[in-house]
Amino acid sequence: MSPMGEVVLIATIAGCTTGIGALPLLLTDRISHRVYDGSLGLASGIMVGAAVFALILPGLELGSPLEVVAGILAGGGFLLAVNAIVPHLHLLFRGEQVEGTSTLRDPAGELPSVEAESDGGPVTDGDGDDLRRAALVGGAVTIHNVPEGLAVGIAFASGETALGLAIATAIAVQNVPDGFAMAVPAVRAGVSAPKTLLYTTLSGGVPEPIAAAIGFSLVAVVSGIFPVAAGFAAGAMIAVVFRELIPSSHGHGYADTATGAFVLGFSIMLIVDTVLAV
């Protein structure tokens, strides 16, 4: 196999591990509010941790703070623009909703009480909003995989085979919780198990090898834009966390659970990205 083929194969394997993250959520199609809010909190911490440790810090190592900040602002602005463009699907078949939550108003315009949800019963409303949320998170995760693929290609093209394998391994481990972050709103929206698994796998399995091939072929050019690309991906991930995941995780009375899960998710990514030296 040619060097290019080996790089693409390694990056493909690393990217496809996003699908593993969806597996725990495929065991049941009934998710309680407590589990759902905790899952969103965990996913939020994972995404913020990935943005900081896997994107912003490597970007600062290869470029200036101004380049990374420019990328962050562009990525955040891009995500907010996409959020405005993506149709709010729930408006096609649901009643009025509270902004940032999946809680429906009753016909009198009043919100259901938190006590009514305190038994941790299954979540059954807001599927359209979660479908939009799943699309936004999936887009952010997909964008996030591009600079990671570039890093793999750049490492191999520079003759650092051992470093390239180490980066690919770290990315593969990190992609598992990335897949989880994408699968949570998808399963909540009622997307079938096979489709959830397929979409989460493709979110890493498609962009990562393509980016790795580009990085391998154009190492001199790509290494120069990596700081901006990394910042862009980080900005998109942070924006989707604060625009979608955190508000939704605080809508059912389990804010403490979601907050604790956020801290746990951030800590997990700190360990993964620093120990494995992404």
C-alpha positions in Angstrom: 0.0 0.0 0.0 1.2 3.5 -0.8 2.1 6.0 1.9 -1.0 8.0 1.0 -3.2 4.9 1.2 -1.8 4.0 4.6 -2.5 7.6 5.9 -6.1 7.5 4.5 -6.7 4.0 6.0 -5.4 5.0 9.5 -7.4 8.3 9.4 -10.5 6.4 8.3 -10.3 3.9 11.2 -9.7 6.7 13.7 -12.6 8.7 12.3 -15.1 5.8 12.3 -14.7 5.3 16.0 -17.3 8.1 16.5 -19.9 5.3 15.9 -18.8 3.6 19.0 -20.0 6.5 21.1 -23.5 5.9 19.9 -23.7 2.3 21.1 -24.7 3.0 24.7 -27.7 5.1 23.6 -29.0 2.4 21.3 -30.0 0.0 24.1 -33.2 1.9 24.7 -35.5 4.4 23.0 -36.9 5.7 26.3 -34.7 8.3 28.0 -35.8 9.9 31.3 -35.3 13.6 31.8 -32.6 13.0 34.5 -30.6 10.8 32.1 -31.2 13.1 29.2 -30.1 16.3 31.1 -27.1 14.4 32.5 -26.2 13.1 29.0 -26.4 16.6 27.5 -24.2 17.9 30.4 -21.6 15.2 29.8 -21.7 15.8 26.1 -21.2 19.6 26.6 -18.2 19.0 28.9 -16.7 16.6 26.3 -17.2 19.1 23.5 -15.7 22.1 25.4 -12.8 19.9 26.5 -12.2 18.7 23.0 -12.3 22.3 21.7 -9.8 23.5 24.3 -7.3 20.6 24.5 -7.5 19.1 21.0 -8.0 22.3 18.9 -7.2 25.6 20.6 -3.9 24.5 22.3 -2.5 22.7 19.2 -3.5 25.7 17.2 -1.6 28.0 19.5 1.5 25.8 19.2 1.5 26.2 15.4 0.3 29.7 15.0 -0.4 33.0 16.7 -3.2 33.8 19.2 -4.7 36.2 16.7 -5.0 33.4 14.1 -6.7 31.1 16.6 -9.0 33.8 17.9 -10.0 34.8 14.3 -10.9 31.1 13.7 -12.9 30.9 16.9 -14.9 34.0 16.1 -15.5 32.7 12.5 -16.5 29.3 13.7 -18.9 30.6 16.4 -20.5 33.0 13.9 -20.8 30.2 11.3 -22.6 28.0 13.8 -25.0 30.8 14.8 -25.7 31.5 11.1 -26.4 27.9 10.4 -28.7 27.8 13.5 -30.7 30.6 12.0 -30.9 29.0 8.6 -31.7 25.4 9.7 -35.5 25.1 9.8 -37.0 24.8 13.3 -38.7 21.6 12.4 -40.8 21.4 15.5 -42.7 24.5 14.4 -44.2 22.4 11.6 -46.1 20.1 13.9 -45.6 21.3 17.5 -47.0 24.1 19.6 -45.1 27.0 21.0 -41.9 26.0 22.8 -39.7 27.7 25.3 -36.5 28.9 23.6 -33.6 26.6 24.3 -35.7 23.8 25.9 -37.9 21.0 24.7 -40.7 21.8 27.2 -44.1 22.4 25.6 -46.6 24.9 26.8 -50.1 23.7 27.5 -53.1 25.2 25.7 -53.4 27.9 28.5 -49.8 29.0 27.8 -48.4 27.7 31.1 -45.4 25.4 31.4 -45.8 22.0 32.9 -44.5 21.9 36.5 -41.1 20.4 37.3 -42.8 18.3 39.9 -44.6 16.5 37.1 -41.3 15.4 35.7 -39.6 14.6 39.1 -40.2 10.9 38.8 -37.6 10.8 36.0 -40.1 9.5 33.5 -39.4 9.1 29.9 -38.9 12.1 27.7 -41.6 12.2 25.0 -41.8 15.8 23.6 -39.8 18.2 21.6 -38.6 15.7 18.9 -38.4 18.3 16.2 -36.3 20.6 18.2 -34.0 17.7 19.1 -33.7 16.8 15.4 -32.4 20.3 14.7 -30.1 20.1 17.7 -28.8 16.8 16.5 -28.0 18.3 13.1 -26.2 21.2 14.7 -24.1 19.0 17.0 -23.4 16.6 14.2 -22.2 19.5 12.0 -19.9 20.8 14.8 -18.5 17.3 15.4 -17.9 16.9 11.6 -16.1 20.2 11.4 -14.1 19.3 14.4 -12.8 16.2 12.6 -11.3 18.2 9.8 -8.3 19.8 11.6 -7.7 16.5 13.4 -7.4 14.8 10.0 -5.1 17.5 8.9 -2.9 16.9 11.9 -2.6 13.2 11.0 -1.7 14.0 7.4 0.8 16.7 8.4 2.6 14.4 10.9 3.0 11.5 8.4 4.1 13.9 5.6 6.7 15.3 7.9 8.2 11.8 8.3 7.1 11.5 11.9 5.4 8.1 11.5 5.4 7.4 15.3 3.8 10.8 16.0 1.2 10.3 13.3 0.2 7.0 14.8 0.1 8.5 18.3 -2.1 11.3 17.1 -4.4 8.9 15.2 -4.7 6.7 18.3 -5.6 9.7 20.5 -8.1 10.9 17.9 -9.7 7.5 17.8 -10.2 7.5 21.6 -11.4 11.0 21.6 -13.9 10.4 18.8 -15.9 7.9 21.0 -17.3 10.6 23.3 -17.7 12.9 20.3 -20.0 10.3 18.8 -21.9 10.1 22.1 -22.4 13.9 22.0 -23.9 13.6 18.6 -26.1 10.6 19.4 -27.8 12.0 22.5 -30.1 14.5 20.7 -30.5 12.1 17.7 -31.8 9.3 19.8 -33.9 11.8 21.8 -35.4 13.0 18.5 -36.5 9.4 17.6 -33.9 8.7 14.9 -33.6 4.9 14.4 -30.8 3.0 16.0 -29.2 2.0 12.6 -29.4 5.5 11.3 -27.9 7.0 14.5 -25.0 4.6 14.3 -24.5 5.3 10.6 -24.6 9.1 10.9 -22.3 9.2 13.9 -19.8 6.9 12.2 -19.9 9.0 9.0 -19.4 12.2 10.9 -15.8 11.1 11.6 -15.3 8.5 8.9 -15.8 10.8 6.0 -14.1 14.2 6.8 -11.1 12.8 8.7 -9.5 10.7 5.9 -10.2 13.4 3.3 -8.5 16.0 5.5 -5.6 13.6 6.2 -5.1 13.1 2.5 -5.1 16.9 2.0 -2.7 17.4 4.9 -0.4 14.7 3.6 -0.3 16.1 0.0 -0.1 19.8 0.9 1.8 19.8 4.1 3.6 23.1 3.6 0.3 25.0 2.8 -2.0 23.2 5.2 0.3 23.6 8.2 0.0 27.3 7.7 -3.8 27.4 7.9 -4.1 24.8 10.7 -4.3 27.4 13.6 -7.3 29.1 11.9 -9.0 25.8 11.0 -8.6 24.5 14.6 -10.0 27.8 16.0 -12.9 27.6 13.6 -13.8 24.1 14.7 -13.4 25.1 18.3 -15.6 28.1 17.9 -18.3 26.0 16.3 -18.2 23.4 19.1 -18.3 26.0 21.9 -21.2 27.9 20.2 -23.3 24.8 19.8 -22.7 23.8 23.5 -23.8 27.2 24.8 -26.6 27.8 22.3 -28.2 24.3 22.4 -26.9 21.8 24.8 -26.5 23.7 28.1 -29.9 25.5 27.9 -31.6 22.2 27.1 -29.9 20.4 29.9 -31.4 22.9 32.4 -35.0 22.7 31.4 -36.4 19.8 33.5 -35.2 20.4 37.0 -32.0 18.5 36.9 -29.5 21.4 36.5 -27.2 20.0 39.2 -27.0 16.6 37.5 -26.2 18.3 34.2 -23.6 20.6 35.8 -21.9 17.7 37.5 -21.9 15.8 34.3 -20.4 18.8 32.4 -17.5 18.9 34.8 -17.0 15.1 34.5 -17.0 15.3 30.7 -14.5 18.2 30.6 -12.3 16.2 33.0 -12.5 13.1 30.8 -11.3 15.1 27.7 -8.5 16.7 29.7 -7.2 13.3 30.6 -7.7 11.9 27.1 -6.1 14.8 25.3 -3.2 15.4 27.6 -2.2 11.8 28.5 -2.4 10.8 24.8 -0.8 14.1 23.8 -3.1 15.0 20.9 
